[in-house]
Amino acid sequence: MPIRVTREGHVATVTVDRPERLNALDTETLRELLARFDELAQDPSVRAIVLTGAGDRAFIAGADIAEMKDKGPAEALTFARLGQAVCSAIESAPQPVIAAINGYALGGGCEIALACDIRLASEKAVLGQPEVTLGVPPGWGGTQRLPRLVGPGLARELIFTGRRVAAEEALRTGLVNAVYPPSELLERARALAADVARNGPVAVRLAKEAIRRGLDVDLEAGLALEAQAFALAFSTADQREGMSAFLEKRAPVFRGL
């Protein structure tokens, strides 16, 4: 199967496993990735997700060009919508998703990383939206998510030129959150996911939803979303446990209730 899912405690690791194709995404792999994220979204025992690629060369090198080459416009539209559905499933998953970018993250691979909440990169990572060098624009959200993350000026430069970005530039421009030696990347990503998973899962999910929805509204509407999320948390057992534990000077035991 092109997608592997492993679990340790409350953390799930999703691995795109096509190293012979640099983990490029064809239709079959996209459909399975979408199915796995749909399953994880429904699993309350999973509190954080790490997404990475198999091997030491690529996170996801991009969409599978061999499959795309002979598509007509209608088929290309279907393929774009499938890729966008995968990115939306990652972005809207209730759990935070951490990308462990262990190599090439180009085109569709960069767009998958952009849909994640946090991006950690190997020193060997290379990111970019080189679609225009193939005669097409980005199709899985690059024209929308990249400007929101790094600003419209840099996004335009990267998309219009197809220029690739090495790990240190990606860190400097905010495209990734941190850069680690290749041997440490997955361990660091899982450790960060474990840090997230130790917190109140309902609170984390509410915070993710408030951030995600708030990015597309004005400040006043965003603050209203935040206040609603804050108030809703006070209907949960986790809120009572967290505050009781603080006052009792002990570690909280969150149950996601």
C-alpha positions in Angstrom: 0.0 0.0 0.0 1.3 3.4 -0.9 0.3 4.9 2.5 1.5 3.5 5.9 0.0 4.6 9.2 1.7 3.8 12.5 0.7 4.9 16.0 2.6 5.5 19.3 0.5 6.6 22.2 -1.8 9.4 20.9 0.4 10.3 17.9 -0.1 8.8 14.4 2.5 8.9 11.8 1.4 8.9 8.1 4.1 7.9 5.6 3.8 8.2 1.8 5.6 5.0 0.8 6.6 5.2 -2.9 10.3 5.8 -2.6 11.0 4.4 -6.0 8.9 7.4 -7.4 10.2 9.9 -4.8 6.8 9.5 -3.1 5.1 11.3 -6.1 1.3 11.3 -5.8 -0.8 9.5 -8.4 -4.5 9.0 -8.2 -4.4 5.8 -6.2 -2.1 7.3 -3.6 -4.1 10.5 -3.3 -7.3 8.5 -2.8 -5.7 6.4 -0.1 -4.1 9.4 1.6 -7.6 11.0 1.7 -9.1 7.9 3.1 -6.4 7.6 5.9 -6.9 11.2 6.9 -10.7 10.8 6.9 -10.2 7.8 9.3 -7.8 9.6 11.6 -10.1 12.6 11.8 -12.8 10.4 13.3 -10.4 8.7 15.8 -10.5 10.5 19.2 -7.5 8.5 20.4 -5.3 10.4 17.9 -4.4 13.8 19.2 -1.6 14.7 16.7 -0.4 13.5 13.3 3.0 13.5 11.7 3.1 13.3 7.9 6.3 12.3 6.1 7.7 10.4 3.1 9.5 7.1 2.9 13.2 7.0 2.2 15.8 9.8 2.6 15.3 11.7 -0.7 11.8 13.0 -0.7 8.9 14.1 1.4 6.6 14.2 -1.6 8.4 15.1 -4.9 5.1 16.3 -6.3 2.2 14.9 -8.4 3.0 12.0 -10.6 3.9 13.7 -13.9 3.8 10.4 -15.8 0.1 10.1 -15.0 -0.6 13.8 -15.6 1.1 14.2 -19.0 -1.7 13.0 -21.3 -4.7 14.3 -19.3 -7.2 16.6 -21.0 -8.8 19.6 -19.3 -11.7 17.6 -17.8 -9.4 15.0 -16.4 -7.0 17.6 -15.1 -9.9 19.3 -13.3 -10.8 16.1 -11.6 -7.2 15.5 -10.6 -6.9 19.1 -9.3 -10.0 18.6 -7.2 -8.8 15.3 -5.8 -5.4 16.9 -4.8 -7.3 19.9 -3.3 -9.6 17.5 -1.3 -6.5 15.8 0.2 -5.0 19.2 1.2 -8.4 20.3 2.7 -8.7 17.0 4.6 -5.2 17.7 6.1 -6.0 21.3 6.8 -9.4 20.6 8.4 -8.4 17.5 10.4 -9.3 18.2 14.0 -5.8 17.2 15.1 -2.7 19.3 14.4 -0.7 17.9 11.5 3.1 18.2 11.5 5.0 17.8 8.2 8.4 16.2 8.6 9.9 17.3 5.3 12.8 14.9 4.7 13.7 15.9 1.2 12.0 17.2 -1.9 8.7 18.9 -1.4 7.9 20.2 -4.8 4.7 21.2 -6.6 2.0 19.0 -5.1 4.4 18.0 -2.3 4.9 21.6 -1.3 1.1 22.1 -1.4 0.6 19.1 0.9 3.1 20.6 3.3 1.4 24.0 3.1 -1.8 22.3 4.2 -0.1 21.1 7.4 -0.2 23.1 10.6 3.5 23.0 11.3 6.4 22.2 8.9 9.7 20.9 10.1 12.4 20.4 7.5 15.6 18.3 7.1 18.7 20.2 6.2 18.4 18.4 2.9 14.9 19.6 2.2 14.1 21.5 -1.0 10.7 23.2 -1.4 9.0 25.0 -4.3 6.2 25.4 -6.7 7.9 24.6 -10.1 4.7 23.9 -12.0 5.2 26.7 -14.4 8.3 25.1 -15.7 6.0 22.2 -16.8 3.6 24.6 -18.5 0.9 24.6 -15.8 0.1 26.7 -12.7 -0.2 25.1 -9.2 -3.4 23.2 -8.9 -3.7 21.9 -5.3 -3.7 25.2 -3.4 -0.3 26.7 -3.9 -1.6 30.0 -5.3 -3.8 30.3 -2.2 -1.9 28.9 0.8 1.6 30.0 -0.1 0.7 33.8 -0.2 -1.1 33.4 3.1 2.0 31.9 4.7 5.0 33.8 3.3 3.2 36.9 1.9 2.1 37.7 -1.7 5.4 39.1 -2.9 7.6 36.1 -2.2 4.8 33.7 -3.2 4.5 35.4 -6.6 8.3 35.2 -7.1 8.4 31.5 -6.2 5.4 30.6 -8.3 6.2 32.7 -11.3 9.8 31.6 -11.5 9.4 28.0 -10.2 12.5 28.6 -8.1 13.4 26.0 -5.5 14.0 26.9 -1.9 16.6 25.2 0.3 15.9 24.5 3.9 17.7 27.6 5.4 15.9 30.0 3.1 12.6 28.2 3.9 13.3 28.8 7.6 14.3 32.4 7.1 11.1 33.2 5.1 8.7 31.4 7.4 8.0 28.6 5.0 9.1 26.1 7.6 9.2 26.3 11.4 12.5 24.6 12.1 15.4 22.8 10.4 17.1 19.7 11.8 19.8 17.2 10.7 18.2 14.4 8.6 18.9 11.8 11.3 16.9 13.9 13.9 14.0 15.1 11.8 11.4 12.3 12.4 12.3 12.0 16.1 11.9 15.8 16.5 8.6 15.8 14.7 7.2 13.0 16.8 8.5 14.7 20.0 6.7 17.9 19.0 3.5 15.9 18.2 3.8 14.2 21.7 4.0 17.7 23.3 0.8 18.7 21.5 -0.9 15.4 22.5 -0.2 15.9 26.2 -2.5 19.0 26.2 -6.2 19.0 26.4 -7.3 17.5 23.1 -10.6 19.4 22.9 -8.8 22.7 23.6 -6.2 22.0 20.9 -8.9 21.1 18.4 -10.9 24.2 19.2 -7.8 26.4 18.9 -6.9 24.8 15.5 -10.5 25.5 14.2 -10.4 29.1 15.5 -7.1 29.7 13.8 -8.1 28.1 10.5 -11.5 29.9 10.2 -10.1 33.1 11.6 -7.6 33.5 8.8 -10.4 34.1 6.3 -12.4 36.7 8.2 -11.7 40.2 9.7 -10.4 40.6 13.2 -13.7 41.3 14.8 -15.2 38.1 13.3 -12.1 36.2 14.3 -12.3 37.4 17.9 -16.0 36.3 18.0 -14.9 32.8 16.8 -12.3 32.7 19.5 -14.7 33.7 22.2 -17.1 31.0 21.1 -14.4 28.4 21.2 -13.2 29.6 24.6 -16.8 29.4 26.0 -17.4 26.0 24.5 -14.4 24.6 26.3 -16.0 25.3 29.6 -18.6 22.7 28.8 -15.9 19.9 28.9 -14.5 17.6 31.5 -11.1 18.5 30.2 -11.5 22.1 31.3 -12.4 21.1 34.8 -9.6 18.6 34.9 -7.0 21.0 33.6 -7.9 23.8 36.0 -8.3 21.4 39.0 -4.9 19.9 38.2 -3.3 23.4 38.1 -4.7 24.3 41.5 -3.8 21.0 43.0 -0.2 21.3 41.6 -0.4 18.0 39.7 -0.2 16.9 36.1 -3.6 16.8 34.3 -5.1 13.6 32.9 -7.0 14.7 29.8 -9.6 12.3 28.4 -10.8 14.4 25.5 -14.2 14.8 27.0 
